[in-house]
Amino acid sequence: MVKLPDHGHCENCGDTVAFGEQFCSDDCRDKYKSEMQEAKSRDTRFYIIMGAAIAVAAMAAYAVKVLI
């Protein structure tokens, strides 16, 4: 049985890195940060749109109730 030295994997590409390290290169670190910022922005837009849709639906339901 072969014992591998303690190691981890790059958060971005999955290549092996020294134990305790997160990224194999500065390029991977930059790409990961960029992708995380994009995902956060996308999530924020989603929650804003869903909140607006729920508000519109609630106002429409209230308007229908008031008219009846």
mmCIF file as Biopython writes it, N, C-alpha, C and O atoms, coordinates in Angstrom:
data_model
#
loop_
_atom_site.group_PDB
_atom_site.id
_atom_site.type_symbol
_atom_site.label_atom_id
_atom_site.label_alt_id
_atom_site.label_comp_id
_atom_site.label_asym_id
_atom_site.label_entity_id
_atom_site.label_seq_id
_atom_site.pdbx_PDB_ins_code
_atom_site.Cartn_x
_atom_site.Cartn_y
_atom_site.Cartn_z
_atom_site.occupancy
_atom_site.B_iso_or_equiv
_atom_site.auth_seq_id
_atom_site.auth_asym_id
_atom_site.pdbx_PDB_model_num
ATOM 1   N N  . MET A ? 1  ? 0.850   -1.175 0.000   1.0 0.0 1  A 1 
ATOM 2   C CA . MET A ? 1  ? 0.000   0.000  0.000   1.0 0.0 1  A 1 
ATOM 3   C C  . MET A ? 1  ? 0.891   1.233  0.000   1.0 0.0 1  A 1 
ATOM 4   O O  . MET A ? 1  ? 1.816   1.348  0.805   1.0 0.0 1  A 1 
ATOM 5   N N  . VAL A ? 2  ? 0.598   2.156  -0.920  1.0 0.0 2  A 1 
ATOM 6   C CA . VAL A ? 2  ? 1.375   3.378  -1.046  1.0 0.0 2  A 1 
ATOM 7   C C  . VAL A ? 2  ? 0.701   4.469  -0.236  1.0 0.0 2  A 1 
ATOM 8   O O  . VAL A ? 2  ? -0.500  4.698  -0.376  1.0 0.0 2  A 1 
ATOM 9   N N  . LYS A ? 3  ? 1.464   5.138  0.605   1.0 0.0 3  A 1 
ATOM 10  C CA . LYS A ? 3  ? 0.951   6.240  1.423   1.0 0.0 3  A 1 
ATOM 11  C C  . LYS A ? 3  ? 1.292   7.545  0.735   1.0 0.0 3  A 1 
ATOM 12  O O  . LYS A ? 3  ? 2.468   7.870  0.568   1.0 0.0 3  A 1 
ATOM 13  N N  . LEU A ? 4  ? 0.265   8.306  0.327   1.0 0.0 4  A 1 
ATOM 14  C CA . LEU A ? 4  ? 0.495   9.612  -0.289  1.0 0.0 4  A 1 
ATOM 15  C C  . LEU A ? 4  ? 0.765   10.645 0.790   1.0 0.0 4  A 1 
ATOM 16  O O  . LEU A ? 4  ? 0.213   10.557 1.887   1.0 0.0 4  A 1 
ATOM 17  N N  . PRO A ? 5  ? 1.607   11.621 0.491   1.0 0.0 5  A 1 
ATOM 18  C CA . PRO A ? 5  ? 1.824   12.697 1.463   1.0 0.0 5  A 1 
ATOM 19  C C  . PRO A ? 5  ? 0.538   13.514 1.626   1.0 0.0 5  A 1 
ATOM 20  O O  . PRO A ? 5  ? -0.307  13.548 0.731   1.0 0.0 5  A 1 
ATOM 21  N N  . ASP A ? 6  ? 0.405   14.171 2.781   1.0 0.0 6  A 1 
ATOM 22  C CA . ASP A ? 6  ? -0.759  15.012 3.002   1.0 0.0 6  A 1 
ATOM 23  C C  . ASP A ? 6  ? -0.823  16.071 1.913   1.0 0.0 6  A 1 
ATOM 24  O O  . ASP A ? 6  ? 0.170   16.735 1.615   1.0 0.0 6  A 1 
ATOM 25  N N  . HIS A ? 7  ? -1.989  16.217 1.330   1.0 0.0 7  A 1 
ATOM 26  C CA . HIS A ? 7  ? -2.163  17.201 0.267   1.0 0.0 7  A 1 
ATOM 27  C C  . HIS A ? 7  ? -3.626  17.611 0.204   1.0 0.0 7  A 1 
ATOM 28  O O  . HIS A ? 7  ? -4.482  17.015 0.859   1.0 0.0 7  A 1 
ATOM 29  N N  . GLY A ? 8  ? -3.898  18.630 -0.587  1.0 0.0 8  A 1 
ATOM 30  C CA . GLY A ? 8  ? -5.265  19.080 -0.826  1.0 0.0 8  A 1 
ATOM 31  C C  . GLY A ? 8  ? -5.469  19.227 -2.322  1.0 0.0 8  A 1 
ATOM 32  O O  . GLY A ? 8  ? -4.644  18.794 -3.127  1.0 0.0 8  A 1 
ATOM 33  N N  . HIS A ? 9  ? -6.579  19.844 -2.674  1.0 0.0 9  A 1 
ATOM 34  C CA . HIS A ? 9  ? -6.879  20.041 -4.087  1.0 0.0 9  A 1 
ATOM 35  C C  . HIS A ? 9  ? -7.276  21.489 -4.321  1.0 0.0 9  A 1 
ATOM 36  O O  . HIS A ? 9  ? -7.923  22.117 -3.483  1.0 0.0 9  A 1 
ATOM 37  N N  . CYS A ? 10 ? -6.881  21.999 -5.464  1.0 0.0 10 A 1 
ATOM 38  C CA . CYS A ? 10 ? -7.179  23.375 -5.856  1.0 0.0 10 A 1 
ATOM 39  C C  . CYS A ? 10 ? -8.691  23.592 -5.861  1.0 0.0 10 A 1 
ATOM 40  O O  . CYS A ? 10 ? -9.436  22.777 -6.406  1.0 0.0 10 A 1 
ATOM 41  N N  . GLU A ? 11 ? -9.142  24.690 -5.254  1.0 0.0 11 A 1 
ATOM 42  C CA . GLU A ? 11 ? -10.566 25.001 -5.197  1.0 0.0 11 A 1 
ATOM 43  C C  . GLU A ? 11 ? -11.145 25.254 -6.582  1.0 0.0 11 A 1 
ATOM 44  O O  . GLU A ? 11 ? -12.346 25.081 -6.788  1.0 0.0 11 A 1 
ATOM 45  N N  . ASN A ? 12 ? -10.318 25.657 -7.525  1.0 0.0 12 A 1 
ATOM 46  C CA . ASN A ? 12 ? -10.797 26.003 -8.859  1.0 0.0 12 A 1 
ATOM 47  C C  . ASN A ? 12 ? -10.709 24.829 -9.832  1.0 0.0 12 A 1 
ATOM 48  O O  . ASN A ? 12 ? -11.710 24.461 -10.446 1.0 0.0 12 A 1 
ATOM 49  N N  . CYS A ? 13 ? -9.543  24.249 -9.976  1.0 0.0 13 A 1 
ATOM 50  C CA . CYS A ? 13 ? -9.355  23.237 -11.027 1.0 0.0 13 A 1 
ATOM 51  C C  . CYS A ? 13 ? -9.232  21.812 -10.504 1.0 0.0 13 A 1 
ATOM 52  O O  . CYS A ? 13 ? -9.353  20.864 -11.279 1.0 0.0 13 A 1 
ATOM 53  N N  . GLY A ? 14 ? -8.994  21.641 -9.207  1.0 0.0 14 A 1 
ATOM 54  C CA . GLY A ? 14 ? -8.917  20.303 -8.639  1.0 0.0 14 A 1 
ATOM 55  C C  . GLY A ? 14 ? -7.542  19.664 -8.650  1.0 0.0 14 A 1 
ATOM 56  O O  . GLY A ? 14 ? -7.383  18.539 -8.177  1.0 0.0 14 A 1 
ATOM 57  N N  . ASP A ? 15 ? -6.532  20.366 -9.186  1.0 0.0 15 A 1 
ATOM 58  C CA . ASP A ? 15 ? -5.173  19.820 -9.159  1.0 0.0 15 A 1 
ATOM 59  C C  . ASP A ? 15 ? -4.689  19.700 -7.716  1.0 0.0 15 A 1 
ATOM 60  O O  . ASP A ? 15 ? -5.188  20.391 -6.828  1.0 0.0 15 A 1 
ATOM 61  N N  . THR A ? 16 ? -3.725  18.829 -7.491  1.0 0.0 16 A 1 
ATOM 62  C CA . THR A ? 16 ? -3.194  18.671 -6.139  1.0 0.0 16 A 1 
ATOM 63  C C  . THR A ? 16 ? -2.365  19.886 -5.746  1.0 0.0 16 A 1 
ATOM 64  O O  . THR A ? 16 ? -1.657  20.471 -6.565  1.0 0.0 16 A 1 
ATOM 65  N N  . VAL A ? 17 ? -2.470  20.246 -4.483  1.0 0.0 17 A 1 
ATOM 66  C CA . VAL A ? 17 ? -1.694  21.345 -3.915  1.0 0.0 17 A 1 
ATOM 67  C C  . VAL A ? 17 ? -1.152  20.900 -2.565  1.0 0.0 17 A 1 
ATOM 68  O O  . VAL A ? 17 ? -1.611  19.910 -1.996  1.0 0.0 17 A 1 
ATOM 69  N N  . ALA A ? 18 ? -0.189  21.628 -2.066  1.0 0.0 18 A 1 
ATOM 70  C CA . ALA A ? 18 ? 0.378   21.319 -0.757  1.0 0.0 18 A 1 
ATOM 71  C C  . ALA A ? 18 ? -0.714  21.419 0.309   1.0 0.0 18 A 1 
ATOM 72  O O  . ALA A ? 18 ? -1.653  22.205 0.181   1.0 0.0 18 A 1 
ATOM 73  N N  . PHE A ? 19 ? -0.578  20.619 1.349   1.0 0.0 19 A 1 
ATOM 74  C CA . PHE A ? 19 ? -1.560  20.610 2.430   1.0 0.0 19 A 1 
ATOM 75  C C  . PHE A ? 19 ? -1.710  22.022 2.998   1.0 0.0 19 A 1 
ATOM 76  O O  . PHE A ? 19 ? -0.716  22.677 3.313   1.0 0.0 19 A 1 
ATOM 77  N N  . GLY A ? 20 ? -2.942  22.486 3.128   1.0 0.0 20 A 1 
ATOM 78  C CA . GLY A ? 20 ? -3.208  23.807 3.676   1.0 0.0 20 A 1 
ATOM 79  C C  . GLY A ? 20 ? -3.349  24.898 2.624   1.0 0.0 20 A 1 
ATOM 80  O O  . GLY A ? 20 ? -3.826  25.993 2.925   1.0 0.0 20 A 1 
ATOM 81  N N  . GLU A ? 21 ? -2.942  24.610 1.402   1.0 0.0 21 A 1 
ATOM 82  C CA . GLU A ? 21 ? -3.086  25.585 0.313   1.0 0.0 21 A 1 
ATOM 83  C C  . GLU A ? 21 ? -4.472  25.417 -0.318  1.0 0.0 21 A 1 
ATOM 84  O O  . GLU A ? 21 ? -5.057  24.335 -0.271  1.0 0.0 21 A 1 
ATOM 85  N N  . GLN A ? 22 ? -4.994  26.512 -0.915  1.0 0.0 22 A 1 
ATOM 86  C CA . GLN A ? 22 ? -6.303  26.436 -1.551  1.0 0.0 22 A 1 
ATOM 87  C C  . GLN A ? 22 ? -6.222  26.418 -3.068  1.0 0.0 22 A 1 
ATOM 88  O O  . GLN A ? 22 ? -7.087  25.843 -3.729  1.0 0.0 22 A 1 
ATOM 89  N N  . PHE A ? 23 ? -5.195  27.042 -3.624  1.0 0.0 23 A 1 
ATOM 90  C CA . PHE A ? 23 ? -5.107  27.179 -5.074  1.0 0.0 23 A 1 
ATOM 91  C C  . PHE A ? 23 ? -3.722  26.773 -5.564  1.0 0.0 23 A 1 
ATOM 92  O O  . PHE A ? 23 ? -2.728  26.882 -4.846  1.0 0.0 23 A 1 
ATOM 93  N N  . CYS A ? 24 ? -3.687  26.300 -6.814  1.0 0.0 24 A 1 
ATOM 94  C CA . CYS A ? 24 ? -2.415  25.850 -7.374  1.0 0.0 24 A 1 
ATOM 95  C C  . CYS A ? 24 ? -1.640  27.001 -8.010  1.0 0.0 24 A 1 
ATOM 96  O O  . CYS A ? 24 ? -0.429  26.890 -8.204  1.0 0.0 24 A 1 
ATOM 97  N N  . SER A ? 25 ? -2.318  28.110 -8.340  1.0 0.0 25 A 1 
ATOM 98  C CA . SER A ? 25 ? -1.638  29.245 -8.954  1.0 0.0 25 A 1 
ATOM 99  C C  . SER A ? 25 ? -2.444  30.516 -8.725  1.0 0.0 25 A 1 
ATOM 100 O O  . SER A ? 25 ? -3.601  30.471 -8.308  1.0 0.0 25 A 1 
ATOM 101 N N  . ASP A ? 26 ? -1.814  31.645 -9.004  1.0 0.0 26 A 1 
ATOM 102 C CA . ASP A ? 26 ? -2.505  32.923 -8.897  1.0 0.0 26 A 1 
ATOM 103 C C  . ASP A ? 26 ? -3.624  33.024 -9.923  1.0 0.0 26 A 1 
ATOM 104 O O  . ASP A ? 26 ? -4.657  33.638 -9.655  1.0 0.0 26 A 1 
ATOM 105 N N  . ASP A ? 27 ? -3.428  32.429 -11.093 1.0 0.0 27 A 1 
ATOM 106 C CA . ASP A ? 27 ? -4.480  32.440 -12.118 1.0 0.0 27 A 1 
ATOM 107 C C  . ASP A ? 27 ? -5.735  31.726 -11.611 1.0 0.0 27 A 1 
ATOM 108 O O  . ASP A ? 27 ? -6.849  32.215 -11.803 1.0 0.0 27 A 1 
ATOM 109 N N  . CYS A ? 28 ? -5.557  30.579 -10.970 1.0 0.0 28 A 1 
ATOM 110 C CA . CYS A ? 28 ? -6.700  29.843 -10.431 1.0 0.0 28 A 1 
ATOM 111 C C  . CYS A ? 28 ? -7.383  30.640 -9.322  1.0 0.0 28 A 1 
ATOM 112 O O  . CYS A ? 28 ? -8.611  30.654 -9.235  1.0 0.0 28 A 1 
ATOM 113 N N  . ARG A ? 29 ? -6.606  31.297 -8.485  1.0 0.0 29 A 1 
ATOM 114 C CA . ARG A ? 29 ? -7.173  32.115 -7.414  1.0 0.0 29 A 1 
ATOM 115 C C  . ARG A ? 29 ? -8.014  33.246 -8.008  1.0 0.0 29 A 1 
ATOM 116 O O  . ARG A ? 29 ? -9.135  33.489 -7.561  1.0 0.0 29 A 1 
ATOM 117 N N  . ASP A ? 30 ? -7.475  33.935 -9.013  1.0 0.0 30 A 1 
ATOM 118 C CA . ASP A ? 30 ? -8.186  35.048 -9.643  1.0 0.0 30 A 1 
ATOM 119 C C  . ASP A ? 30 ? -9.451  34.569 -10.348 1.0 0.0 30 A 1 
ATOM 120 O O  . ASP A ? 30 ? -10.497 35.212 -10.253 1.0 0.0 30 A 1 
ATOM 121 N N  . LYS A ? 31 ? -9.360  33.447 -11.051 1.0 0.0 31 A 1 
ATOM 122 C CA . LYS A ? 31 ? -10.518 32.902 -11.757 1.0 0.0 31 A 1 
ATOM 123 C C  . LYS A ? 31 ? -11.604 32.499 -10.761 1.0 0.0 31 A 1 
ATOM 124 O O  . LYS A ? 31 ? -12.786 32.751 -10.994 1.0 0.0 31 A 1 
ATOM 125 N N  . TYR A ? 32 ? -11.208 31.879 -9.660  1.0 0.0 32 A 1 
ATOM 126 C CA . TYR A ? 32 ? -12.160 31.456 -8.635  1.0 0.0 32 A 1 
ATOM 127 C C  . TYR A ? 32 ? -12.874 32.669 -8.030  1.0 0.0 32 A 1 
ATOM 128 O O  . TYR A ? 32 ? -14.096 32.661 -7.875  1.0 0.0 32 A 1 
ATOM 129 N N  . LYS A ? 33 ? -12.107 33.711 -7.688  1.0 0.0 33 A 1 
ATOM 130 C CA . LYS A ? 33 ? -12.709 34.917 -7.116  1.0 0.0 33 A 1 
ATOM 131 C C  . LYS A ? 33 ? -13.680 35.556 -8.094  1.0 0.0 33 A 1 
ATOM 132 O O  . LYS A ? 33 ? -14.761 35.993 -7.701  1.0 0.0 33 A 1 
ATOM 133 N N  . SER A ? 34 ? -13.304 35.611 -9.354  1.0 0.0 34 A 1 
ATOM 134 C CA . SER A ? 34 ? -14.166 36.181 -10.384 1.0 0.0 34 A 1 
ATOM 135 C C  . SER A ? 34 ? -15.465 35.390 -10.510 1.0 0.0 34 A 1 
ATOM 136 O O  . SER A ? 34 ? -16.545 35.974 -10.592 1.0 0.0 34 A 1 
ATOM 137 N N  . GLU A ? 35 ? -15.362 34.074 -10.526 1.0 0.0 35 A 1 
ATOM 138 C CA . GLU A ? 35 ? -16.549 33.232 -10.637 1.0 0.0 35 A 1 
ATOM 139 C C  . GLU A ? 35 ? -17.448 33.365 -9.408  1.0 0.0 35 A 1 
ATOM 140 O O  . GLU A ? 35 ? -18.672 33.349 -9.537  1.0 0.0 35 A 1 
ATOM 141 N N  . MET A ? 36 ? -16.859 33.495 -8.224  1.0 0.0 36 A 1 
ATOM 142 C CA . MET A ? 36 ? -17.645 33.653 -7.006  1.0 0.0 36 A 1 
ATOM 143 C C  . MET A ? 36 ? -18.355 35.005 -6.996  1.0 0.0 36 A 1 
ATOM 144 O O  . MET A ? 36 ? -19.505 35.084 -6.563  1.0 0.0 36 A 1 
ATOM 145 N N  . GLN A ? 37 ? -17.705 36.062 -7.457  1.0 0.0 37 A 1 
ATOM 146 C CA . GLN A ? 37 ? -18.339 37.377 -7.528  1.0 0.0 37 A 1 
ATOM 147 C C  . GLN A ? 37 ? -19.496 37.355 -8.524  1.0 0.0 37 A 1 
ATOM 148 O O  . GLN A ? 37 ? -20.549 37.938 -8.266  1.0 0.0 37 A 1 
ATOM 149 N N  . GLU A ? 38 ? -19.308 36.692 -9.649  1.0 0.0 38 A 1 
ATOM 150 C CA . GLU A ? 38 ? -20.361 36.577 -10.650 1.0 0.0 38 A 1 
ATOM 151 C C  . GLU A ? 38 ? -21.550 35.809 -10.092 1.0 0.0 38 A 1 
ATOM 152 O O  . GLU A ? 38 ? -22.698 36.197 -10.309 1.0 0.0 38 A 1 
ATOM 153 N N  . ALA A ? 39 ? -21.284 34.727 -9.379  1.0 0.0 39 A 1 
ATOM 154 C CA . ALA A ? 39 ? -22.353 33.925 -8.787  1.0 0.0 39 A 1 
ATOM 155 C C  . ALA A ? 39 ? -23.110 34.729 -7.735  1.0 0.0 39 A 1 
ATOM 156 O O  . ALA A ? 39 ? -24.336 34.649 -7.658  1.0 0.0 39 A 1 
ATOM 157 N N  . LYS A ? 40 ? -22.398 35.496 -6.933  1.0 0.0 40 A 1 
ATOM 158 C CA . LYS A ? 40 ? -23.045 36.322 -5.906  1.0 0.0 40 A 1 
ATOM 159 C C  . LYS A ? 40 ? -23.931 37.374 -6.561  1.0 0.0 40 A 1 
ATOM 160 O O  . LYS A ? 40 ? -25.047 37.618 -6.103  1.0 0.0 40 A 1 
ATOM 161 N N  . SER A ? 41 ? -23.446 37.994 -7.623  1.0 0.0 41 A 1 
ATOM 162 C CA . SER A ? 41 ? -24.229 38.987 -8.349  1.0 0.0 41 A 1 
ATOM 163 C C  . SER A ? 41 ? -25.474 38.350 -8.966  1.0 0.0 41 A 1 
ATOM 164 O O  . SER A ? 41 ? -26.559 38.930 -8.915  1.0 0.0 41 A 1 
ATOM 165 N N  . ARG A ? 42 ? -25.324 37.170 -9.540  1.0 0.0 42 A 1 
ATOM 166 C CA . ARG A ? 42 ? -26.448 36.456 -10.139 1.0 0.0 42 A 1 
ATOM 167 C C  . ARG A ? 42 ? -27.488 36.100 -9.070  1.0 0.0 42 A 1 
ATOM 168 O O  . ARG A ? 42 ? -28.689 36.241 -9.301  1.0 0.0 42 A 1 
ATOM 169 N N  . ASP A ? 43 ? -27.029 35.641 -7.907  1.0 0.0 43 A 1 
ATOM 170 C CA . ASP A ? 43 ? -27.943 35.307 -6.817  1.0 0.0 43 A 1 
ATOM 171 C C  . ASP A ? 43 ? -28.693 36.538 -6.327  1.0 0.0 43 A 1 
ATOM 172 O O  . ASP A ? 43 ? -29.892 36.469 -6.058  1.0 0.0 43 A 1 
ATOM 173 N N  . THR A ? 44 ? -27.999 37.659 -6.210  1.0 0.0 44 A 1 
ATOM 174 C CA . THR A ? 44 ? -28.624 38.902 -5.764  1.0 0.0 44 A 1 
ATOM 175 C C  . THR A ? 44 ? -29.712 39.328 -6.746  1.0 0.0 44 A 1 
ATOM 176 O O  . THR A ? 44 ? -30.813 39.690 -6.331  1.0 0.0 44 A 1 
ATOM 177 N N  . ARG A ? 45 ? -29.413 39.288 -8.044  1.0 0.0 45 A 1 
ATOM 178 C CA . ARG A ? 45 ? -30.419 39.633 -9.056  1.0 0.0 45 A 1 
ATOM 179 C C  . ARG A ? 45 ? -31.624 38.706 -8.960  1.0 0.0 45 A 1 
ATOM 180 O O  . ARG A ? 45 ? -32.763 39.158 -9.077  1.0 0.0 45 A 1 
ATOM 181 N N  . PHE A ? 46 ? -31.384 37.414 -8.748  1.0 0.0 46 A 1 
ATOM 182 C CA . PHE A ? 46 ? -32.474 36.443 -8.627  1.0 0.0 46 A 1 
ATOM 183 C C  . PHE A ? 46 ? -33.394 36.798 -7.456  1.0 0.0 46 A 1 
ATOM 184 O O  . PHE A ? 46 ? -34.615 36.812 -7.612  1.0 0.0 46 A 1 
ATOM 185 N N  . TYR A ? 47 ? -32.813 37.086 -6.281  1.0 0.0 47 A 1 
ATOM 186 C CA . TYR A ? 47 ? -33.628 37.394 -5.109  1.0 0.0 47 A 1 
ATOM 187 C C  . TYR A ? 47 ? -34.400 38.691 -5.282  1.0 0.0 47 A 1 
ATOM 188 O O  . TYR A ? 47 ? -35.537 38.798 -4.821  1.0 0.0 47 A 1 
ATOM 189 N N  . ILE A ? 48 ? -33.808 39.669 -5.932  1.0 0.0 48 A 1 
ATOM 190 C CA . ILE A ? 48 ? -34.519 40.926 -6.191  1.0 0.0 48 A 1 
ATOM 191 C C  . ILE A ? 48 ? -35.700 40.680 -7.124  1.0 0.0 48 A 1 
ATOM 192 O O  . ILE A ? 48 ? -36.803 41.164 -6.867  1.0 0.0 48 A 1 
ATOM 193 N N  . ILE A ? 49 ? -35.480 39.934 -8.199  1.0 0.0 49 A 1 
ATOM 194 C CA . ILE A ? 49 ? -36.558 39.652 -9.148  1.0 0.0 49 A 1 
ATOM 195 C C  . ILE A ? 49 ? -37.661 38.826 -8.491  1.0 0.0 49 A 1 
ATOM 196 O O  . ILE A ? 49 ? -38.843 39.097 -8.708  1.0 0.0 49 A 1 
ATOM 197 N N  . MET A ? 50 ? -37.298 37.831 -7.698  1.0 0.0 50 A 1 
ATOM 198 C CA . MET A ? 50 ? -38.306 37.013 -7.026  1.0 0.0 50 A 1 
ATOM 199 C C  . MET A ? 50 ? -39.089 37.837 -6.005  1.0 0.0 50 A 1 
ATOM 200 O O  . MET A ? 50 ? -40.304 37.682 -5.882  1.0 0.0 50 A 1 
ATOM 201 N N  . GLY A ? 51 ? -38.402 38.707 -5.277  1.0 0.0 51 A 1 
ATOM 202 C CA . GLY A ? 51 ? -39.089 39.578 -4.321  1.0 0.0 51 A 1 
ATOM 203 C C  . GLY A ? 51 ? -40.077 40.493 -5.028  1.0 0.0 51 A 1 
ATOM 204 O O  . GLY A ? 51 ? -41.195 40.693 -4.554  1.0 0.0 51 A 1 
ATOM 205 N N  . ALA A ? 52 ? -39.664 41.048 -6.162  1.0 0.0 52 A 1 
ATOM 206 C CA . ALA A ? 52 ? -40.557 41.918 -6.934  1.0 0.0 52 A 1 
ATOM 207 C C  . ALA A ? 52 ? -41.742 41.124 -7.465  1.0 0.0 52 A 1 
ATOM 208 O O  . ALA A ? 52 ? -42.871 41.616 -7.437  1.0 0.0 52 A 1 
ATOM 209 N N  . ALA A ? 53 ? -41.513 39.917 -7.944  1.0 0.0 53 A 1 
ATOM 210 C CA . ALA A ? 53 ? -42.598 39.085 -8.467  1.0 0.0 53 A 1 
ATOM 211 C C  . ALA A ? 53 ? -43.599 38.744 -7.364  1.0 0.0 53 A 1 
ATOM 212 O O  . ALA A ? 53 ? -44.808 38.773 -7.594  1.0 0.0 53 A 1 
ATOM 213 N N  . ILE A ? 54 ? -43.111 38.427 -6.190  1.0 0.0 54 A 1 
ATOM 214 C CA . ILE A ? 54 ? -44.000 38.111 -5.065  1.0 0.0 54 A 1 
ATOM 215 C C  . ILE A ? 54 ? -44.794 39.350 -4.667  1.0 0.0 54 A 1 
ATOM 216 O O  . ILE A ? 54 ? -45.985 39.254 -4.373  1.0 0.0 54 A 1 
ATOM 217 N N  . ALA A ? 55 ? -44.144 40.511 -4.655  1.0 0.0 55 A 1 
ATOM 218 C CA . ALA A ? 55 ? -44.839 41.747 -4.316  1.0 0.0 55 A 1 
ATOM 219 C C  . ALA A ? 55 ? -45.939 42.053 -5.336  1.0 0.0 55 A 1 
ATOM 220 O O  . ALA A ? 55 ? -47.043 42.443 -4.957  1.0 0.0 55 A 1 
ATOM 221 N N  . VAL A ? 56 ? -45.645 41.879 -6.606  1.0 0.0 56 A 1 
ATOM 222 C CA . VAL A ? 56 ? -46.649 42.119 -7.649  1.0 0.0 56 A 1 
ATOM 223 C C  . VAL A ? 56 ? -47.803 41.138 -7.499  1.0 0.0 56 A 1 
ATOM 224 O O  . VAL A ? 56 ? -48.965 41.530 -7.606  1.0 0.0 56 A 1 
ATOM 225 N N  . ALA A ? 57 ? -47.497 39.876 -7.254  1.0 0.0 57 A 1 
ATOM 226 C CA . ALA A ? 57 ? -48.553 38.878 -7.073  1.0 0.0 57 A 1 
ATOM 227 C C  . ALA A ? 57 ? -49.406 39.199 -5.847  1.0 0.0 57 A 1 
ATOM 228 O O  . ALA A ? 57 ? -50.625 39.037 -5.887  1.0 0.0 57 A 1 
ATOM 229 N N  . ALA A ? 58 ? -48.792 39.644 -4.780  1.0 0.0 58 A 1 
ATOM 230 C CA . ALA A ? 58 ? -49.543 39.995 -3.568  1.0 0.0 58 A 1 
ATOM 231 C C  . ALA A ? 58 ? -50.440 41.207 -3.828  1.0 0.0 58 A 1 
ATOM 232 O O  . ALA A ? 58 ? -51.590 41.232 -3.390  1.0 0.0 58 A 1 
ATOM 233 N N  . MET A ? 59 ? -49.921 42.202 -4.534  1.0 0.0 59 A 1 
ATOM 234 C CA . MET A ? 59 ? -50.740 43.375 -4.850  1.0 0.0 59 A 1 
ATOM 235 C C  . MET A ? 59 ? -51.898 42.996 -5.768  1.0 0.0 59 A 1 
ATOM 236 O O  . MET A ? 59 ? -53.006 43.504 -5.597  1.0 0.0 59 A 1 
ATOM 237 N N  . ALA A ? 60 ? -51.667 42.120 -6.729  1.0 0.0 60 A 1 
ATOM 238 C CA . ALA A ? 60 ? -52.731 41.683 -7.625  1.0 0.0 60 A 1 
ATOM 239 C C  . ALA A ? 60 ? -53.795 40.911 -6.848  1.0 0.0 60 A 1 
ATOM 240 O O  . ALA A ? 60 ? -54.989 41.108 -7.075  1.0 0.0 60 A 1 
ATOM 241 N N  . ALA A ? 61 ? -53.380 40.043 -5.942  1.0 0.0 61 A 1 
ATOM 242 C CA . ALA A ? 61 ? -54.323 39.289 -5.134  1.0 0.0 61 A 1 
ATOM 243 C C  . ALA A ? 61 ? -55.144 40.230 -4.245  1.0 0.0 61 A 1 
ATOM 244 O O  . ALA A ? 61 ? -56.348 40.034 -4.081  1.0 0.0 61 A 1 
ATOM 245 N N  . TYR A ? 62 ? -54.513 41.221 -3.689  1.0 0.0 62 A 1 
ATOM 246 C CA . TYR A ? 62 ? -55.206 42.201 -2.861  1.0 0.0 62 A 1 
ATOM 247 C C  . TYR A ? 62 ? -56.197 43.010 -3.697  1.0 0.0 62 A 1 
ATOM 248 O O  . TYR A ? 62 ? -57.318 43.268 -3.260  1.0 0.0 62 A 1 
ATOM 249 N N  . ALA A ? 63 ? -55.778 43.409 -4.902  1.0 0.0 63 A 1 
ATOM 250 C CA . ALA A ? 63 ? -56.657 44.190 -5.778  1.0 0.0 63 A 1 
ATOM 251 C C  . ALA A ? 63 ? -57.887 43.377 -6.165  1.0 0.0 63 A 1 
ATOM 252 O O  . ALA A ? 63 ? -58.995 43.912 -6.187  1.0 0.0 63 A 1 
ATOM 253 N N  . VAL A ? 64 ? -57.710 42.105 -6.468  1.0 0.0 64 A 1 
ATOM 254 C CA . VAL A ? 64 ? -58.823 41.248 -6.814  1.0 0.0 64 A 1 
ATOM 255 C C  . VAL A ? 64 ? -59.764 41.109 -5.619  1.0 0.0 64 A 1 
ATOM 256 O O  . VAL A ? 64 ? -60.984 41.145 -5.779  1.0 0.0 64 A 1 
ATOM 257 N N  . LYS A ? 65 ? -59.205 40.953 -4.439  1.0 0.0 65 A 1 
ATOM 258 C CA . LYS A ? 65 ? -60.016 40.802 -3.222  1.0 0.0 65 A 1 
ATOM 259 C C  . LYS A ? 65 ? -60.801 42.080 -2.951  1.0 0.0 65 A 1 
ATOM 260 O O  . LYS A ? 65 ? -61.964 42.005 -2.555  1.0 0.0 65 A 1 
ATOM 261 N N  . VAL A ? 66 ? -60.205 43.235 -3.150  1.0 0.0 66 A 1 
ATOM 262 C CA . VAL A ? 66 ? -60.855 44.507 -2.904  1.0 0.0 66 A 1 
ATOM 263 C C  . VAL A ? 66 ? -61.991 44.724 -3.907  1.0 0.0 66 A 1 
ATOM 264 O O  . VAL A ? 66 ? -63.042 45.252 -3.544  1.0 0.0 66 A 1 
ATOM 265 N N  . LEU A ? 67 ? -61.790 44.326 -5.149  1.0 0.0 67 A 1 
ATOM 266 C CA . LEU A ? 67 ? -62.804 44.530 -6.184  1.0 0.0 67 A 1 
ATOM 267 C C  . LEU A ? 67 ? -64.008 43.605 -6.029  1.0 0.0 67 A 1 
ATOM 268 O O  . LEU A ? 67 ? -65.098 43.914 -6.511  1.0 0.0 67 A 1 
ATOM 269 N N  . ILE A ? 68 ? -63.813 42.489 -5.366  1.0 0.0 68 A 1 
ATOM 270 C CA . ILE A ? 68 ? -64.913 41.511 -5.229  1.0 0.0 68 A 1 
ATOM 271 C C  . ILE A ? 68 ? -65.811 41.862 -4.091  1.0 0.0 68 A 1 
ATOM 272 O O  . ILE A ? 68 ? -66.784 41.153 -3.831  1.0 0.0 68 A 1 
#
